[in-house]
Amino acid sequence: MGQVAPHQPVLRILAAFSRYEAALDWARVQAVAAWGPIALESDRFPFVETDYYQRTMGDQLLKTFFAFEQRIDPAELVDAKLASNDWEEAYCQAADLPESRPLNLDPGYISPAKLVLATTKDRDHRLYLDRGIYAEVTLHFKGGVWTSRDWTYPDYKRPDFQTFFTRCREYLRRG
């Protein structure tokens, strides 16, 4: 029989994208207020891999990532996704912009072995966590590189994104 043991702490990340720099700045402030200081922050990358979000978010989207100093229990992912959904709604109401979704927030975490994202959408490769939240292993780390899955979002396959995720993984491993 296997022995039950607590999971090692993971590095909380938040992906934020919008066509508005002010929305990304606002998301950063909300996340820091809730989750503490940011350890690592990516560039603001052009989000060009798909036009899936154009109808609700507009065009010329930018995407950025935040990684937080405080390591967490991966079970906190459910609360993080529920909070980020609330923040999206609050920004939409306060900003009074023409898009129905001017800000998109995707929390997740990085462990030494994988990058996990939370979602509200069920698919065959996602596991139900709690309170309407699912999780997927978007990337896994093998042989010193990030490796995608059939379902990995196209932008998460980008070398510049993966360079940032490697920095996050190294930060986590340094403890």
DRENDREN-340892 format. One record per residue: x, y, z of N, C-alpha, C in turn. Coordinates in steps of 0.2 Angstrom, whole numbers. Layout:
<pts>
+--------+---------+-------+---------+----------+-------+--------+---------+-------+
| n.east | n.north |  n.up | ca.east | ca.north | ca.up | c.east | c.north |  c.up |
+--------+---------+-------+---------+----------+-------+--------+---------+-------+
|      X |       Y |     Z |       X |        Y |     Z |      X |       Y |     Z |
...
+--------+---------+-------+---------+----------+-------+--------+---------+-------+
</pts>
This chain:
<pts>
+--------+---------+-------+---------+----------+-------+--------+---------+-------+
| n.east | n.north |  n.up | ca.east | ca.north | ca.up | c.east | c.north |  c.up |
+--------+---------+-------+---------+----------+-------+--------+---------+-------+
|      4 |      -6 |     0 |       0 |        0 |     0 |      4 |       6 |     0 |
|      3 |      11 |    -4 |       6 |       17 |    -4 |      5 |      21 |     2 |
|     10 |      26 |     3 |       9 |       30 |     9 |      7 |      37 |     7 |
|      2 |      39 |    10 |      -1 |       46 |     8 |      4 |      51 |    11 |
|      6 |      56 |     7 |      11 |       61 |     9 |      8 |      68 |     6 |
|     10 |      73 |     9 |       7 |       80 |     6 |     11 |      81 |     0 |
|      8 |      85 |    -5 |      12 |       87 |   -11 |     17 |      92 |    -9 |
|     22 |      92 |   -13 |      27 |       98 |   -12 |     24 |     104 |   -15 |
|     26 |     110 |   -12 |      24 |      116 |   -14 |     25 |     118 |   -21 |
|     21 |     121 |   -25 |      22 |      123 |   -32 |     22 |     130 |   -32 |
|     24 |     133 |   -38 |      24 |      140 |   -40 |     18 |     142 |   -43 |
|     14 |     147 |   -40 |       8 |      149 |   -43 |     10 |     154 |   -49 |
|      6 |     153 |   -54 |       7 |      158 |   -60 |      0 |     160 |   -62 |
|      0 |     166 |   -65 |      -6 |      169 |   -68 |     -4 |     171 |   -75 |
|     -8 |     169 |   -80 |      -8 |      172 |   -87 |    -13 |     177 |   -87 |
|    -11 |     183 |   -90 |     -16 |      188 |   -91 |    -16 |     191 |   -98 |
|    -21 |     191 |  -101 |     -21 |      194 |  -108 |    -27 |     199 |  -110 |
|    -25 |     204 |  -114 |     -30 |      209 |  -115 |    -27 |     213 |  -121 |
|    -31 |     217 |  -124 |     -29 |      222 |  -129 |    -27 |     229 |  -125 |
|    -28 |     229 |  -119 |     -27 |      235 |  -115 |    -22 |     234 |  -110 |
|    -17 |     238 |  -110 |     -11 |      238 |  -106 |    -14 |     240 |   -99 |
|    -19 |     244 |   -98 |     -21 |      246 |   -91 |    -25 |     240 |   -88 |
|    -28 |     236 |   -92 |     -31 |      229 |   -89 |    -26 |     225 |   -87 |
|    -20 |     224 |   -90 |     -15 |      220 |   -87 |    -12 |     223 |   -81 |
|    -11 |     229 |   -81 |      -9 |      233 |   -75 |    -14 |     231 |   -69 |
|    -20 |     232 |   -70 |     -25 |      231 |   -65 |    -25 |     224 |   -63 |
|    -24 |     219 |   -67 |     -24 |      212 |   -65 |    -18 |     211 |   -61 |
|    -12 |     214 |   -62 |      -6 |      213 |   -58 |     -8 |     216 |   -51 |
|    -11 |     221 |   -50 |     -12 |      224 |   -44 |    -17 |     220 |   -40 |
|    -22 |     217 |   -43 |     -27 |      212 |   -40 |    -23 |     206 |   -37 |
|    -19 |     203 |   -42 |     -16 |      197 |   -40 |    -11 |     198 |   -34 |
|     -7 |     204 |   -34 |      -2 |      205 |   -29 |     -6 |     206 |   -22 |
|    -12 |     210 |   -23 |     -15 |      211 |   -16 |    -18 |     204 |   -13 |
|    -20 |     199 |   -18 |     -22 |      193 |   -15 |    -17 |     188 |   -14 |
|    -12 |     188 |   -18 |      -7 |      182 |   -18 |      0 |     184 |   -16 |
|      1 |     191 |   -15 |       8 |      193 |   -12 |     12 |     195 |   -18 |
|     19 |     196 |   -16 |      23 |      199 |   -21 |     25 |     194 |   -27 |
|     26 |     197 |   -33 |      28 |      193 |   -39 |     36 |     192 |   -39 |
|     37 |     186 |   -40 |      44 |      184 |   -41 |     47 |     185 |   -48 |
|     43 |     183 |   -53 |      45 |      184 |   -60 |     39 |     186 |   -64 |
|     41 |     191 |   -69 |      36 |      193 |   -73 |     38 |     193 |   -80 |
|     34 |     190 |   -85 |      37 |      190 |   -92 |     36 |     196 |   -95 |
|     38 |     197 |  -101 |      37 |      202 |  -106 |     29 |     202 |  -107 |
|     27 |     207 |  -111 |      20 |      207 |  -113 |     21 |     205 |  -121 |
|     19 |     199 |  -122 |      20 |      195 |  -129 |     14 |     197 |  -133 |
|     14 |     198 |  -139 |       9 |      198 |  -144 |      5 |     191 |  -144 |
|     -1 |     191 |  -143 |      -5 |      185 |  -144 |     -8 |     184 |  -151 |
|     -4 |     180 |  -155 |      -6 |      180 |  -162 |     -7 |     173 |  -164 |
|     -7 |     168 |  -160 |      -8 |      161 |  -162 |    -15 |     159 |  -164 |
|    -20 |     163 |  -162 |     -27 |      161 |  -164 |    -31 |     167 |  -164 |
|    -37 |     167 |  -168 |     -42 |      173 |  -167 |    -48 |     171 |  -163 |
|    -47 |     166 |  -160 |     -53 |      163 |  -156 |    -56 |     168 |  -151 |
|    -52 |     172 |  -148 |     -54 |      177 |  -143 |    -56 |     184 |  -146 |
|    -55 |     185 |  -153 |     -56 |      191 |  -156 |    -63 |     194 |  -155 |
|    -68 |     190 |  -156 |     -75 |      192 |  -155 |    -77 |     195 |  -148 |
|    -74 |     192 |  -143 |     -76 |      194 |  -136 |    -70 |     199 |  -133 |
|    -64 |     199 |  -136 |     -59 |      203 |  -133 |    -56 |     208 |  -138 |
|    -58 |     208 |  -144 |     -55 |      212 |  -149 |    -48 |     209 |  -152 |
|    -45 |     214 |  -155 |     -38 |      211 |  -158 |    -32 |     215 |  -155 |
|    -26 |     213 |  -157 |     -20 |      216 |  -155 |    -19 |     214 |  -147 |
|    -21 |     208 |  -146 |     -20 |      206 |  -139 |    -13 |     205 |  -136 |
|    -12 |     206 |  -130 |      -5 |      205 |  -127 |     -6 |     200 |  -121 |
|     -1 |     196 |  -120 |      -2 |      191 |  -115 |      5 |     192 |  -110 |
|      4 |     191 |  -104 |       9 |      192 |   -99 |      8 |     186 |   -94 |
|     14 |     185 |   -91 |      13 |      180 |   -85 |     16 |     183 |   -79 |
|     13 |     181 |   -73 |      16 |      183 |   -67 |     17 |     176 |   -63 |
|     23 |     176 |   -59 |      24 |      170 |   -55 |     25 |     173 |   -48 |
|     22 |     170 |   -43 |      22 |      173 |   -36 |     27 |     170 |   -32 |
|     30 |     174 |   -27 |      35 |      172 |   -22 |     33 |     166 |   -18 |
|     27 |     167 |   -15 |      25 |      162 |   -11 |     23 |     155 |   -14 |
|     26 |     150 |   -12 |      24 |      143 |   -15 |     18 |     141 |   -12 |
|     14 |     137 |   -15 |       7 |      135 |   -13 |      6 |     128 |   -13 |
|      1 |     125 |   -10 |      -2 |      119 |   -11 |     -6 |     119 |   -17 |
|     -5 |     114 |   -22 |      -8 |      114 |   -28 |    -16 |     114 |   -27 |
|    -18 |     112 |   -22 |     -26 |      111 |   -21 |    -29 |     119 |   -21 |
|    -24 |     124 |   -20 |     -27 |      131 |   -20 |    -29 |     133 |   -27 |
|    -28 |     129 |   -32 |     -29 |      131 |   -39 |    -37 |     132 |   -40 |
|    -41 |     129 |   -36 |     -48 |      130 |   -37 |    -50 |     137 |   -35 |
|    -48 |     139 |   -29 |     -49 |      146 |   -26 |    -46 |     151 |   -31 |
|    -40 |     149 |   -34 |     -37 |      154 |   -38 |    -41 |     155 |   -44 |
|    -44 |     150 |   -47 |     -48 |      151 |   -53 |    -54 |     155 |   -52 |
|    -57 |     153 |   -46 |     -64 |      157 |   -44 |    -62 |     164 |   -43 |
|    -57 |     166 |   -40 |     -55 |      173 |   -38 |    -53 |     176 |   -45 |
|    -50 |     173 |   -50 |     -48 |      176 |   -56 |    -54 |     177 |   -60 |
|    -59 |     173 |   -60 |     -66 |      174 |   -63 |    -69 |     180 |   -60 |
|    -69 |     181 |   -54 |     -72 |      187 |   -51 |    -69 |     193 |   -53 |
|    -62 |     193 |   -53 |     -58 |      199 |   -55 |    -60 |     201 |   -63 |
|    -60 |     196 |   -67 |     -62 |      197 |   -74 |    -69 |     201 |   -74 |
|    -74 |     198 |   -70 |     -80 |      201 |   -70 |    -80 |     208 |   -67 |
|    -76 |     209 |   -62 |     -76 |      216 |   -59 |    -72 |     221 |   -64 |
|    -67 |     219 |   -67 |     -64 |      223 |   -72 |    -69 |     225 |   -78 |
|    -72 |     220 |   -80 |     -77 |      221 |   -86 |    -82 |     227 |   -84 |
|    -85 |     226 |   -78 |     -90 |      231 |   -75 |    -87 |     238 |   -74 |
|    -81 |     238 |   -71 |     -78 |      244 |   -70 |    -75 |     248 |   -76 |
|    -73 |     245 |   -80 |     -69 |      248 |   -86 |    -74 |     251 |   -91 |
|    -80 |     248 |   -92 |     -85 |      251 |   -97 |    -81 |     251 |  -104 |
|    -79 |     245 |  -106 |     -76 |      245 |  -113 |    -81 |     241 |  -118 |
|    -80 |     242 |  -124 |     -84 |      239 |  -129 |    -84 |     231 |  -129 |
|    -78 |     228 |  -127 |     -78 |      221 |  -128 |    -82 |     218 |  -122 |
|    -85 |     212 |  -123 |     -88 |      209 |  -118 |    -83 |     205 |  -113 |
|    -77 |     204 |  -115 |     -72 |      201 |  -111 |    -66 |     205 |  -112 |
|    -65 |     211 |  -109 |     -59 |      215 |  -110 |    -52 |     212 |  -107 |
|    -53 |     207 |  -102 |     -48 |      204 |   -98 |    -49 |     197 |   -97 |
|    -44 |     193 |   -99 |     -44 |      186 |   -98 |    -38 |     184 |   -93 |
|    -40 |     180 |   -88 |     -35 |      178 |   -83 |    -35 |     170 |   -82 |
|    -30 |     167 |   -82 |     -29 |      160 |   -82 |    -24 |     158 |   -77 |
|    -26 |     156 |   -71 |     -21 |      154 |   -65 |    -19 |     147 |   -67 |
|    -13 |     145 |   -64 |     -10 |      139 |   -64 |     -5 |     138 |   -59 |
|     -1 |     133 |   -60 |       5 |      132 |   -56 |     10 |     128 |   -60 |
|     17 |     129 |   -58 |      22 |      125 |   -61 |     25 |     121 |   -55 |
|     26 |     115 |   -57 |      30 |      110 |   -52 |     36 |     108 |   -56 |
|     41 |     105 |   -53 |      47 |      103 |   -57 |     45 |      99 |   -63 |
|     39 |      95 |   -63 |      37 |       91 |   -69 |     32 |      94 |   -74 |
|     29 |      99 |   -72 |      23 |      101 |   -76 |     21 |     108 |   -75 |
|     17 |     110 |   -80 |      13 |      117 |   -80 |      6 |     115 |   -80 |
|      2 |     117 |   -75 |      -5 |      115 |   -75 |     -9 |     121 |   -75 |
|    -14 |     121 |   -79 |     -19 |      127 |   -79 |    -26 |     125 |   -77 |
|    -29 |     130 |   -74 |     -36 |      129 |   -72 |    -41 |     131 |   -77 |
|    -47 |     128 |   -77 |     -52 |      130 |   -82 |    -59 |     129 |   -80 |
|    -64 |     132 |   -82 |     -71 |      130 |   -81 |    -74 |     125 |   -86 |
|    -70 |     123 |   -91 |     -72 |      119 |   -96 |    -70 |     112 |   -96 |
|    -75 |     107 |   -96 |     -73 |      100 |   -96 |    -71 |      98 |  -103 |
|    -66 |      94 |  -103 |     -64 |       90 |  -109 |    -62 |      83 |  -107 |
|    -60 |      79 |  -112 |     -59 |       72 |  -111 |    -52 |      72 |  -107 |
|    -48 |      77 |  -108 |     -41 |       76 |  -105 |    -40 |      80 |   -98 |
|    -46 |      83 |   -96 |     -46 |       87 |   -90 |    -49 |      84 |   -84 |
|    -46 |      85 |   -78 |     -49 |       82 |   -72 |    -53 |      87 |   -68 |
|    -58 |      85 |   -65 |     -63 |       89 |   -61 |    -59 |      89 |   -54 |
|    -59 |      96 |   -52 |     -56 |       97 |   -45 |    -62 |      98 |   -40 |
|    -65 |     103 |   -41 |     -70 |      105 |   -36 |    -74 |     112 |   -38 |
|    -80 |     113 |   -36 |     -84 |      119 |   -37 |    -84 |     121 |   -45 |
|    -84 |     117 |   -49 |     -85 |      118 |   -56 |    -78 |     120 |   -60 |
|    -72 |     118 |   -57 |     -66 |      119 |   -59 |    -62 |     113 |   -61 |
|    -59 |     113 |   -67 |     -55 |      108 |   -70 |    -48 |     110 |   -70 |
|    -44 |     105 |   -71 |     -36 |      106 |   -72 |    -34 |     102 |   -78 |
|    -29 |     105 |   -81 |     -25 |      101 |   -86 |    -18 |     102 |   -86 |
|    -14 |      96 |   -87 |      -7 |       97 |   -88 |     -6 |     100 |   -95 |
|     -4 |     106 |   -96 |      -3 |      109 |  -102 |      3 |     108 |  -105 |
|      9 |     108 |  -101 |      15 |      106 |  -103 |     18 |     101 |   -98 |
|     23 |      97 |  -100 |      27 |       93 |   -95 |     34 |      94 |   -97 |
|     38 |      94 |   -92 |      46 |       95 |   -92 |     49 |      88 |   -93 |
|     52 |      87 |   -98 |      56 |       80 |   -99 |     62 |      81 |  -103 |
|     67 |      78 |  -101 |      73 |       79 |  -105 |     76 |      86 |  -105 |
|     75 |      90 |  -100 |      77 |       97 |  -100 |     73 |     102 |  -104 |
|     67 |      99 |  -107 |      63 |      104 |  -111 |     56 |     103 |  -109 |
|     52 |     109 |  -111 |      45 |      108 |  -110 |     42 |     105 |  -116 |
|     38 |     100 |  -115 |      35 |       96 |  -120 |     27 |      97 |  -120 |
|     24 |      98 |  -126 |      17 |       99 |  -127 |     13 |      93 |  -127 |
|      7 |      93 |  -127 |       2 |       88 |  -127 |     -2 |      90 |  -133 |
|     -6 |      85 |  -135 |     -11 |       86 |  -141 |    -15 |      92 |  -140 |
|    -17 |      93 |  -134 |     -22 |       98 |  -132 |    -18 |     105 |  -130 |
|    -12 |     105 |  -130 |      -8 |      111 |  -127 |    -10 |     117 |  -132 |
|    -12 |     123 |  -129 |     -14 |      129 |  -132 |     -8 |     131 |  -137 |
|     -9 |     133 |  -143 |      -3 |      135 |  -147 |      2 |     140 |  -144 |
|     -1 |     145 |  -141 |       4 |      150 |  -138 |      9 |     147 |  -133 |
|      6 |     142 |  -129 |      11 |      138 |  -124 |     16 |     134 |  -127 |
|     16 |     133 |  -134 |      21 |      130 |  -137 |     27 |     135 |  -139 |
|     26 |     141 |  -138 |      31 |      146 |  -141 |     37 |     146 |  -137 |
|     43 |     146 |  -140 |      49 |      146 |  -136 |     50 |     152 |  -131 |
|     47 |     158 |  -133 |      48 |      163 |  -128 |     44 |     162 |  -122 |
|     38 |     159 |  -122 |      34 |      157 |  -117 |     38 |     152 |  -113 |
|     40 |     147 |  -116 |      44 |      141 |  -112 |     50 |     144 |  -109 |
|     53 |     149 |  -112 |      59 |      151 |  -109 |     57 |     154 |  -102 |
|     52 |     158 |  -102 |      49 |      161 |   -95 |     47 |     155 |   -91 |
|     44 |     150 |   -93 |      42 |      144 |   -89 |     48 |     141 |   -86 |
|     54 |     140 |   -90 |      60 |      137 |   -87 |     63 |     142 |   -81 |
|     63 |     148 |   -82 |      65 |      153 |   -77 |     61 |     152 |   -71 |
|     54 |     151 |   -71 |      50 |      149 |   -66 |     51 |     143 |   -62 |
|     53 |     138 |   -66 |      54 |      131 |   -64 |     61 |     131 |   -60 |
|     66 |     135 |   -63 |      72 |      136 |   -59 |     71 |     140 |   -52 |
|     67 |     145 |   -53 |      66 |      148 |   -46 |     63 |     144 |   -41 |
|     58 |     140 |   -43 |      55 |      135 |   -39 |     60 |     130 |   -36 |
|     64 |     128 |   -40 |      69 |      122 |   -38 |     74 |     125 |   -33 |
|     75 |     132 |   -34 |      80 |      135 |   -29 |     77 |     136 |   -22 |
|     71 |     135 |   -21 |      67 |      135 |   -15 |     67 |     141 |   -12 |
+--------+---------+-------+---------+----------+-------+--------+---------+-------+
</pts>
